Amino acid sequence: MAFIEVENLTVSYGDTIAINDISFTLEPGVIGLIGPNGAGKTTLIRTFLGFIRPVKGKIIISGFTLPQEILKVRAIVGHMPEREVVSPKVTAVSFLVYCGRLVGMSYVDALERSHEVLNYVGLQEARYRPMQTYSTGMLQRVKLAQAILHDPKILILDEPTNGLDPDGRLEMLQLIKEIAEQRGVTTILSTHLLPDVQNLCSQIVVLKKGKLVFSGDLQLLIDSRVNHYEVSVQPPIEPFKEELVKMGIKFQELPQDILCLQLPEGIEQKEIFHCAQRAGTMVRSFMPAGGSLAELFQSKLEK
Ligand code: ADP
């Protein structure tokens, strides 16, 4: 059984369908949840946390079925929400002790663990100051600290680098990497920043307008692009496309009349130039297709 299984999941807010019949499976590791605003990322997270009941479908997380076993799931999940959760007049230590008490720790355990995780996220003396004096980066660290307080098996991070300057962003990504790799915590990173995902994640789930665009192993996806080329020819491009079809060369149309071609095994690059010749046109540009996530998905995720 997969670590996370989602089958035919549909979630709605009244008449608005936020997640529309999606299915995927995920294994332990760092998982990127990506998609533009309104894609359904937050809704999926809220459904995993049991805040919303699906209209239909099945979710199994680490062997527990939702919504029936939601308390068991909550016990093993830490959540760093996108919105602010801290009280401005309270110190980070008091806030974390309160969070620890909420999940059932004794006062002494909660205090000890609060100091441990605040050290871990790099909040030193500041932990005794009211949080209204904190920078955005420090507040993000407090949110991360509360998410790992109860030593979860799964960590769900909603836009963890939001509002951070470039240095703060790198520090936050480094912290997440350490937690995931050294502590073996399966981490779901929801973000619209594709480079963050490419740096950290081994698997991805891509959503757009509530539909699944892609799910699976990121490296396999990138490797599968080895025989892909981006080509543009002098217009008109229709005869060129017909020649490609005749040769059994598959292609996808990108903006600005660029074609992303997949060369089947046994067909050499020069065949593309021959296709252009036969179509009475000329190749204007020819280059290996980009392997970055942004290049793979940007055009699909744009409105
Ligand atoms: P994302 O996190 O990817 O930006 P959301 O899950 O927030 O996407 O939103 C998915 C869809 O659900 C959007 O169309 C959004 O307008 C709608 N939606 C989100 N929250 C609510 C809500 N509380 N009530 C009604 N519609 C909502």
Residues whose N, C-alpha, C, O or C-beta is under 5 A from the ligand:
A	BS01	ADP	Y13 T16 A18 P36 N37 G38 A39 G40 K41 T42 T43
